[in-house]
């Protein structure tokens, strides 16, 4: 029974291996076919790129040819016009003779110079021979009619067949004051031959003759074939092909495979545009023989590779069968390792694992966020890359600990709770694991809450005292004013009035202090509204612009987040004004204040206000939010206390970082949408 069971088990495994083998063979053959199709696609793309480049080069060469011939025509035209202007001046000064025209003609290589009066009679000529009984090919008088009638003063006749002799001429005519026509022409036979030699038709023929893979090149408009070279007897018209019409209409390069006299070809078309006008389509036909040869080679190569892969696959499957159990165990281990790695990488606490040489080997996402270091750059580095020397020695020296460490990370004070323990891996190597929790925000909240409780208690005390002394103060003030008005001693009247005024002034000052007590003890409730944060800072910039210009202080506001917030606009503006004003007074003149607004999370914003003033020592920095603490001669000491209360009532946190001689940084963290406290 046991032997039969083993045989059945072996038989089942064998069928499984055969099935996998067939499946992989099918996949390899399929991939070979896909590779073949991809290769053909890439070859067609390569041919399209080469055809595009060739057509672009041909178009540029053709455009340059047209420009060159136009430039030569302009030069001929200008040379004849310059001579015509000179002859016109001489003619109008009665200095022209046939001999003079002959001399000018010989010196300037001008074929003929004729002056014909408005009646059509030749009155001067550089050529003495007259033609008799020779039929004219056309009547020059008709051509010169615009000169005779005054319709034109300059007539560019251009290339024209000689009206009696053989050949072609390039001619211009210029009107004299008496409407006689001064006609100059040159022999254009050589010029026309040169144009034919450099024309794009010759260029096309040369390209086709030098490249056996090009079946034809043709320039075709909507009616005719303008130029063609190669095995071209007939081409389908543009109007009869949607492919050609689309390329011509859209002025776009396009390719296709088409049937030609020699078989299937690869055709590329490109519009020929000159001087903003589409002249026609350049059509390039390429032979597909190279692609067919390459395809055959790829077929052979893919068949050989497929056979080799099948053999290798068979051997690999035999090997895989023997290692099946080991792979199952390894996969289970990898699953466990991946699961534990995922847990480590997603916990909120920073986790750092050190090897036996105290090099960092694990650095999770929370550690990256805390220390602002990229994991790939910190792995294998020493712990001193993260902590200063005393803290580093403490963490490495103690075998196990649970301790709070105060340190600086990227110039920001951090309160960290560090737990240290050790473990051995499967290779019996000792490893150290540090679990670090960031208590900074918690500490800041506790400090702010403690200050707020202290301030609230002081405010309540101040409120009680203010109520007790406010009425007596008002009574004293009224009595002093009345005594000063109704009573006057027999002597030392001036001193009496001065003392009365002094008493009234001090009573008023005490009353103002009482008013401050009451304002702090009974703060206005938060009245939030929705507004754009950019508008708030635009108002602040405009408000402080005159002050900044007067004291030569540069205010730089950078909004890395712009959107709507739900705050008490007036109170938050009061907070910012108070801090900016303190920065301005601390700097005095010639300094910088920067304000940066950036998101902390999707729900919170951080406003950072930094100045390069003198900074604050520890004994001042730790007390600036205390009620009535001030370093100013005329300060009341409640400004920053009110700032803290406003931030606290907006569910925010305010902290300050400052060192003497290094300026100060106020950081305000606020929720983007303030949530009104429940009235339950």
C-alpha positions in Angstrom: 0.0 0.0 0.0 2.8 2.4 0.9 4.8 1.5 -2.3 1.7 2.1 -4.5 1.2 5.4 -2.8 4.8 6.4 -3.6 4.4 5.4 -7.2 1.2 7.4 -7.5 3.0 10.4 -6.0 5.9 10.1 -8.3 3.6 9.7 -11.3 1.7 12.8 -10.3 4.9 14.8 -10.0 6.1 13.5 -13.4 2.9 14.7 -15.1 3.2 18.1 -13.4 6.8 18.5 -14.7 5.7 17.5 -18.2 2.9 20.1 -18.0 5.2 22.8 -16.8 7.8 21.9 -19.4 5.2 22.2 -22.2 3.9 25.4 -20.8 7.4 27.0 -20.7 8.2 25.7 -24.2 5.0 27.4 -25.4 5.9 30.6 -23.6 9.3 30.6 -25.1 8.0 30.0 -28.6 5.4 32.8 -28.1 8.0 35.1 -26.8 10.1 34.3 -29.9 7.2 35.2 -32.1 6.6 38.4 -30.1 10.3 39.3 -30.4 10.0 38.8 -34.2 7.1 41.2 -34.4 8.9 43.7 -32.2 12.0 43.4 -34.4 9.9 44.1 -37.5 8.3 47.0 -35.8 11.6 48.5 -34.8 13.0 47.9 -38.3 10.1 49.8 -39.8 10.6 52.6 -37.3 14.3 52.7 -38.3 13.4 52.9 -42.0 10.8 55.6 -41.2 13.5 57.6 -39.4 16.0 57.2 -42.2 13.4 58.1 -44.8 12.4 61.1 -42.8 16.0 62.2 -42.5 16.6 61.7 -46.3 13.4 63.6 -47.2 14.2 66.4 -44.8 17.7 66.7 -46.3 16.3 66.6 -49.8 13.7 69.3 -49.0 16.4 71.5 -47.4 18.7 71.0 -50.5 15.7 71.8 -52.8 14.8 74.9 -50.8 18.4 76.0 -50.9 18.5 75.4 -54.7 15.4 77.6 -55.1 16.9 80.2 -52.9 20.2 80.1 -54.7 18.6 80.5 -58.1 16.4 83.3 -56.8 19.5 85.0 -55.3 21.3 84.8 -58.7 18.2 86.3 -60.4 18.2 89.1 -57.9 21.9 89.8 -58.5 21.4 89.8 -62.3 18.4 92.1 -61.9 20.2 94.5 -59.6 23.3 94.6 -61.9 21.1 95.5 -64.9 19.1 98.0 -63.0 22.3 99.8 -61.7 23.5 100.1 -65.3 20.1 101.2 -66.5 19.9 104.0 -63.9 23.4 105.2 -65.1 22.3 105.1 -68.8 19.0 106.9 -67.9 20.9 109.8 -66.3 23.2 110.0 -69.4 20.2 109.8 -71.8 18.3 112.6 -69.9 21.5 114.7 -70.1 21.7 114.1 -73.9 25.0 112.3 -73.5 24.0 108.9 -74.9 25.4 107.7 -78.3 25.5 104.2 -79.8 29.2 104.1 -79.2 28.8 104.9 -75.5 26.2 102.1 -75.1 28.5 99.7 -76.9 31.3 100.6 -74.5 29.1 100.2 -71.5 27.9 96.8 -72.9 31.4 95.5 -73.4 32.7 96.8 -70.1 29.8 95.3 -68.0 29.3 92.1 -70.1 25.8 93.2 -71.1 24.4 91.5 -74.3 22.2 94.3 -75.5 21.4 97.8 -74.5 18.5 99.5 -76.5 16.7 102.7 -76.0 13.2 102.6 -77.6 11.0 105.7 -77.7 7.4 105.6 -76.7 6.4 105.1 -80.4 8.2 101.8 -80.3 11.2 103.0 -82.5 14.7 102.1 -81.5 16.6 105.3 -81.2 19.9 104.1 -79.6 21.5 100.6 -79.5 24.7 98.9 -78.4 24.4 96.5 -81.4 24.7 98.0 -84.9 23.5 95.1 -87.0 19.9 95.4 -88.1 17.7 92.3 -88.8 15.9 92.4 -92.1 13.2 90.0 -93.3 13.6 87.8 -90.2 10.2 87.0 -88.5 9.9 88.1 -84.9 8.8 85.5 -82.3 6.9 88.2 -80.4 6.5 92.0 -80.4 8.7 93.8 -77.9 6.4 96.8 -78.0 3.7 94.8 -76.3 6.0 93.8 -73.5 7.2 97.5 -73.1 3.7 98.9 -73.2 3.5 99.5 -69.4 6.6 101.8 -69.7 5.2 103.7 -72.7 1.8 104.3 -71.1 3.3 105.4 -67.8 1.8 102.4 -65.9 5.3 101.3 -64.6 8.7 103.0 -64.3 10.6 99.7 -63.8 9.8 96.5 -65.7 11.5 93.2 -64.8 11.0 91.1 -67.9 13.1 88.2 -66.6 14.0 85.1 -68.6 12.5 85.2 -72.1 13.3 83.7 -75.5 15.1 86.0 -77.8 12.5 87.6 -80.1 14.6 87.1 -83.3 17.8 85.1 -82.6 18.1 81.7 -81.0 18.5 81.3 -77.2 17.2 83.0 -74.1 17.8 86.4 -72.5 17.3 87.9 -69.1 16.0 91.5 -69.5 14.8 94.6 -67.6 13.4 97.9 -68.7 13.6 101.4 -67.1 11.5 104.4 -68.0 13.1 107.7 -68.9 11.4 111.0 -68.3 10.0 111.1 -71.9 8.6 107.5 -71.4 11.3 106.0 -73.6 12.3 102.5 -72.5 15.9 101.8 -71.6 16.1 98.0 -72.2 19.1 95.9 -71.0 19.5 92.2 -71.4 22.1 89.5 -71.0 22.6 86.1 -72.6 20.8 83.7 -70.2 21.7 80.4 -71.9 24.6 79.6 -69.5 22.5 80.6 -66.5 19.6 78.4 -67.5 22.0 75.5 -68.0 23.5 76.1 -64.5 20.0 76.1 -63.0 19.1 72.8 -64.7 22.3 71.3 -63.4 21.6 72.3 -59.7 17.8 71.9 -59.9 16.3 69.4 -57.4 15.4 67.1 -60.4 19.2 66.6 -60.9 19.6 66.1 -57.2 16.9 63.5 -57.1 18.5 61.6 -60.0 21.9 61.6 -58.3 20.5 60.3 -55.0 18.6 57.4 -56.7 21.5 56.5 -58.9 23.9 56.2 -55.9 21.5 54.1 -53.7 20.3 50.8 -54.9 17.7 50.5 -52.1 15.8 53.5 -53.3 13.1 52.5 -55.9 12.1 56.0 -56.7 11.9 59.6 -55.6 9.2 61.9 -57.0 7.9 65.4 -56.5 4.2 65.5 -57.2 1.5 68.1 -57.0 -2.3 67.6 -57.1 -2.2 67.5 -60.9 1.2 66.3 -62.2 4.5 64.7 -61.4 6.9 67.7 -61.3 10.1 65.7 -61.0 10.9 62.0 -60.7 13.8 59.6 -60.8 14.1 55.8 -60.5 11.7 53.1 -61.7 8.8 55.5 -62.1 6.4 55.0 -65.0 3.2 55.9 -63.3 2.2 57.0 -59.7 -1.3 57.2 -58.3 -2.6 60.8 -58.0 -2.8 62.6 -54.7 -6.6 63.2 -55.1 -7.2 59.5 -55.4 -5.4 58.4 -52.2 -6.6 59.2 -48.7 -3.1 58.6 -47.4 -1.6 61.2 -49.8 -4.4 63.7 -49.4 -4.1 63.6 -45.6 -0.3 64.2 -45.7 -0.7 67.0 -48.3 -3.5 68.6 -46.3 -2.0 68.3 -42.8 1.6 69.1 -44.0 2.8 66.0 -42.1 5.4 63.2 -42.7 3.8 59.8 -43.2 4.8 56.2 -44.2 3.1 53.1 -45.5 3.7 49.9 -47.3 2.4 49.8 -50.8 2.5 47.8 -54.0 4.8 49.0 -56.7 5.9 47.6 -60.1 8.8 45.7 -58.4 6.6 44.3 -55.6 5.9 45.6 -52.1 7.8 48.7 -51.0 8.1 51.0 -48.1 6.9 54.5 -49.1 7.4 57.8 -47.2 5.9 61.1 -48.1 6.7 64.6 -47.0 5.1 67.9 -48.1 7.5 70.3 -49.9 6.9 73.8 -48.6 8.7 76.9 -50.1 8.1 80.5 -49.2 5.0 79.5 -47.1 3.3 77.6 -50.0 2.9 73.9 -50.3 4.4 73.0 -53.8 3.7 69.3 -53.6 4.6 66.0 -52.0 8.0 64.4 -52.1 7.5 60.6 -52.4 10.3 58.2 -51.5 10.0 54.5 -52.3 12.4 52.1 -50.5 12.9 48.4 -51.2 11.9 45.9 -48.5 14.5 43.4 -49.4 16.8 44.3 -46.5 14.0 43.8 -44.0 13.1 40.5 -45.6 16.7 39.3 -45.3 16.8 40.5 -41.7 13.6 38.7 -40.9 14.9 35.4 -42.3 18.0 35.7 -40.2 15.9 36.5 -37.1 13.7 33.5 -37.8 16.8 31.2 -37.9 18.3 32.8 -34.9 15.1 32.6 -32.9 14.6 28.9 -33.8 18.1 28.1 -32.6 17.7 30.1 -29.4 14.3 28.4 -28.7 15.8 25.0 -29.1 18.7 25.9 -26.8 16.3 27.4 -24.2 14.1 24.2 -24.3 17.2 22.0 -23.6 18.3 24.3 -20.8 14.8 24.5 -19.5 14.5 20.8 -19.3 17.8 20.6 -17.3 16.6 23.4 -15.0 13.3 21.7 -14.3 15.1 18.5 -13.3 17.2 20.6 -10.9 14.2 22.5 -9.7 12.4 19.2 -8.9 15.3 18.1 -6.7 15.3 21.5 -4.9 11.6 21.8 -4.5 11.4 21.3 -0.8 14.3 23.7 -0.2 12.7 26.4 -2.2 9.4 26.0 -0.3 11.3 26.5 3.0 13.2 29.4 1.6 10.0 31.1 0.4 8.4 30.7 3.8 11.5 32.3 5.3 11.3 35.2 2.9 7.6 35.7 3.6 8.4 35.9 7.3 11.4 38.2 6.7 9.3 40.4 4.4 6.5 40.5 6.9 8.8 41.5 9.7 10.6 44.0 7.5 7.2 45.5 6.6 6.3 45.8 10.2 9.6 47.5 11.1 9.3 49.9 8.1 5.8 51.0 9.0 5.9 51.4 12.8 5.7 55.0 14.0 8.9 54.8 16.1 12.3 55.1 14.5 14.2 51.7 14.5 17.9 51.5 14.0 19.8 48.2 14.0 23.6 48.2 14.4 25.9 45.3 13.5 28.7 44.0 15.7 31.0 46.9 14.4 28.3 49.5 15.3 27.6 50.1 11.6 23.9 50.9 10.7 22.3 47.9 8.9 18.6 48.7 9.3 17.1 52.2 9.1 13.3 52.3 8.8 11.1 54.9 7.3 10.3 56.6 10.6 14.1 57.0 11.2 14.4 58.6 7.8 11.7 61.1 8.7 13.1 61.8 12.1 16.8 62.3 11.2 16.1 63.6 7.7 18.5 61.1 6.2 18.1 58.9 3.2 18.3 55.2 4.1 20.5 54.4 1.1 23.1 57.0 2.2 23.2 56.1 5.9 23.4 52.3 5.7 26.8 51.0 6.8 27.7 54.4 8.4 28.5 54.8 12.1 26.1 56.0 14.7 28.0 59.3 15.1 26.5 60.3 11.8 23.2 60.7 13.7 24.2 61.7 17.3 26.9 63.9 18.7 29.8 62.3 20.4 28.6 62.3 24.1 25.1 60.9 23.2 26.7 58.4 20.8 29.1 57.1 23.5 26.2 56.8 25.9 24.1 54.7 23.5 27.0 52.4 22.6 28.4 52.0 26.2 25.3 51.0 28.0 24.2 47.4 27.4 20.6 48.3 27.7 18.8 51.5 28.6 15.7 53.5 28.4 16.6 57.1 28.5 15.5 60.6 27.2 18.1 62.4 25.1 18.0 66.1 24.2 19.8 66.7 20.9 19.8 68.8 17.7 18.8 67.4 14.3 19.2 69.7 11.4 19.5 72.7 13.8 16.2 71.8 15.5 16.0 70.8 19.1 14.6 67.3 19.6 13.5 65.3 22.7 14.0 61.6 22.1 13.1 58.6 24.2 15.7 55.9 23.3 15.3 52.2 24.1 18.3 49.9 23.5 18.5 46.1 23.4 20.6 43.4 21.8 19.9 40.2 19.8 21.8 37.6 17.9 21.0 36.6 14.3 21.0 33.1 12.8 24.8 33.4 12.2 25.3 34.2 15.9 26.4 37.7 15.2 25.5 40.2 17.9 23.3 43.1 16.8 22.0 46.2 18.7 18.5 47.6 18.2 17.6 51.2 19.0 13.9 52.1 19.2 13.6 55.9 19.3 10.4 57.8 19.9 10.2 61.5 19.1 8.8 63.3 22.1 9.5 66.8 20.8 5.9 67.8 19.9 4.6 66.2 23.1 7.2 68.1 25.2 6.3 71.3 23.3 2.6 70.7 24.0 3.3 70.0 27.7 5.4 73.2 28.0 2.8 75.3 26.2 0.0 73.8 28.3 2.0 74.4 31.5 2.6 78.0 30.5 -1.0 78.4 29.5 -2.2 77.1 32.8 0.2 79.4 34.6 -0.9 82.4 32.5 -4.6 81.5 33.0 -4.1 81.4 36.8 -2.2 84.7 36.7 -4.9 86.2 34.4 -7.6 85.2 36.8 -5.7 86.7 39.7 -5.1 89.8 37.7 -8.8 90.0 36.8 -9.8 89.7 40.5 -7.3 92.4 41.5 -8.3 94.6 38.7 -12.0 94.5 39.7 -11.0 95.4 43.3 -8.8 98.4 42.5 -10.5 99.7 39.4 -13.3 101.6 41.1 -11.0 103.2 43.8 -8.6 104.3 41.1 -11.4 106.0 39.2 -12.5 107.7 42.4 -9.0 108.9 43.2 -8.6 110.2 39.7 -11.8 112.1 39.8 -11.0 113.6 43.3 -7.5 114.7 42.1 -8.9 116.4 39.0 -11.6 118.1 41.2 -9.0 119.2 43.8 -6.7 120.5 41.1 -9.6 122.5 39.6 -11.4 123.8 42.7 -8.6 124.2 45.4 -5.5 126.3 45.3 -3.1 126.7 48.3 -1.9 130.1 49.5 1.7 129.3 48.6 3.6 127.0 46.2 0.7 126.8 43.8 2.8 125.6 40.9 4.2 122.7 42.8 0.7 121.8 44.0 -0.7 121.7 40.5 2.4 119.7 39.3 2.0 117.1 42.0 -1.8 116.8 41.3 -1.1 116.2 37.6 1.6 113.7 38.5 -0.8 111.8 40.8 -3.5 111.8 38.0 -1.0 110.6 35.5 0.1 107.7 37.7 -3.5 106.8 38.4 -4.2 106.7 34.7 -1.1 104.6 34.1 -2.3 102.1 36.8 -5.7 102.1 35.2 -4.1 101.2 31.8 -2.3 98.4 33.4 -5.6 97.2 34.9 -7.1 97.4 31.3 -4.2 95.1 30.1 -5.0 92.7 33.0 -8.6 92.5 32.0 -7.8 92.1 28.2 -5.5 89.2 29.0 -7.9 87.6 31.6 -10.9 87.9 29.3 -9.6 87.2 25.8 -11.9 87.6 22.9 -13.4 84.3 21.6 -12.0 82.9 18.4 -14.2 83.9 15.4 -12.9 81.8 12.5 -13.7 82.4 8.9 -12.5 80.9 5.6 -9.9 83.0 3.7 -6.9 82.7 1.4 -3.6 82.6 3.3 -1.8 84.4 0.5 -4.1 87.5 1.1 -3.0 87.6 4.7 0.7 87.7 3.9 0.1 90.2 1.1 -1.4 92.6 3.6 1.5 92.1 6.0 4.0 92.8 3.2 2.3 96.0 2.2 1.9 97.1 5.9 5.6 96.6 6.7 7.0 97.8 3.3 7.6 101.5 4.5 9.2 100.3 7.8 11.5 97.8 6.0 12.6 100.4 3.4 13.3 102.9 6.2 15.4 100.5 8.3 16.9 98.7 5.3 15.5 95.3 6.3 14.7 92.7 3.6 11.4 90.9 4.2 11.2 87.6 2.2 7.9 85.7 2.2 7.8 82.2 0.6 4.5 80.4 0.4 5.2 76.7 -0.3 1.5 76.1 0.4 -1.3 78.3 -0.9 -4.9 77.6 -0.1 -7.8 78.4 2.2 -7.6 78.3 6.0 -10.3 78.5 8.6 -8.8 80.8 11.3 -9.6 84.0 13.1 -8.0 86.3 10.5 -7.7 89.3 12.9 -6.1 87.3 15.8 -3.6 85.4 13.6 -2.7 88.7 11.9 -2.1 90.1 15.4 0.2 87.2 16.2 2.3 87.7 13.0 2.5 91.5 13.5 3.7 91.0 17.1 6.5 88.5 16.1 7.5 90.5 13.0 7.6 93.8 15.1 9.8 92.1 17.7 12.1 90.9 14.9 12.3 94.4 13.4 13.1 95.9 16.8 15.7 93.2 17.5 17.5 93.8 14.1 17.4 97.6 14.1 18.8 98.2 10.7 20.4 96.3 7.8 19.0 92.7 8.3 16.8 90.0 6.9 13.5 88.6 8.0 12.2 85.5 6.2 8.7 83.9 6.5 8.1 80.4 5.2 4.7 78.7 5.1 4.8 75.0 4.4 2.7 71.9 5.1 3.6 69.6 7.9 0.9 67.0 7.2 -2.3 67.0 5.2 -4.1 68.7 8.1 -1.4 71.1 9.5 0.7 74.0 8.4 4.0 75.4 9.8 4.7 79.1 9.7 8.4 79.8 10.3 9.5 83.4 11.0 13.3 83.8 11.0 15.5 86.9 11.6 19.2 87.4 11.7 19.1 89.7 14.7 21.3 89.3 17.9 19.4 86.3 19.1 18.6 85.4 22.8 20.5 83.7 25.6 18.8 80.8 27.4 17.7 82.8 30.4 15.7 85.1 28.1 14.5 82.5 25.6 12.9 80.3 28.3 10.9 83.2 29.7 9.7 85.2 26.7 6.2 83.7 26.8 5.8 84.4 30.6 3.3 87.2 31.5 4.9 90.6 32.2 8.4 89.3 31.2 10.1 91.9 28.9 13.6 93.1 28.0 12.3 96.4 26.5 12.4 99.7 28.5 8.8 100.5 27.5 7.4 97.0 27.1 4.4 95.6 28.9 5.4 92.0 28.8 2.1 90.7 27.7 2.6 90.7 23.8 4.0 87.2 23.5 1.7 85.9 26.2 -1.2 87.0 24.1 0.4 85.4 21.1 0.7 82.1 22.9 -2.9 82.3 24.1 -4.2 82.9 20.5 -2.1 80.0 19.1 -3.3 77.8 22.0 -6.9 78.7 21.4 -6.4 77.8 17.7 -5.2 74.3 18.8 -1.7 75.1 17.7 1.8 75.1 19.0 4.4 77.9 19.1 8.1 77.4 19.8 11.2 79.5 19.5 14.8 78.6 18.7 17.5 81.1 19.3 21.2 81.3 20.2 22.9 84.5 21.1 24.5 86.0 18.0 22.7 83.6 15.7 19.2 85.2 15.3 15.9 83.7 16.2 13.3 81.3 14.6 9.7 81.3 15.7 7.8 78.2 14.5 4.0 78.1 14.6 2.1 74.9 13.9 -1.6 75.3 13.2 -4.4 73.1 11.9 -5.5 74.2 8.4 -9.2 74.0 9.5 -9.8 75.2 13.0 -12.4 73.0 14.7 -14.8 75.1 16.9 -14.9 73.5 20.5 -18.2 71.6 21.2 -20.7 73.5 23.3 -21.9 70.3 25.1 
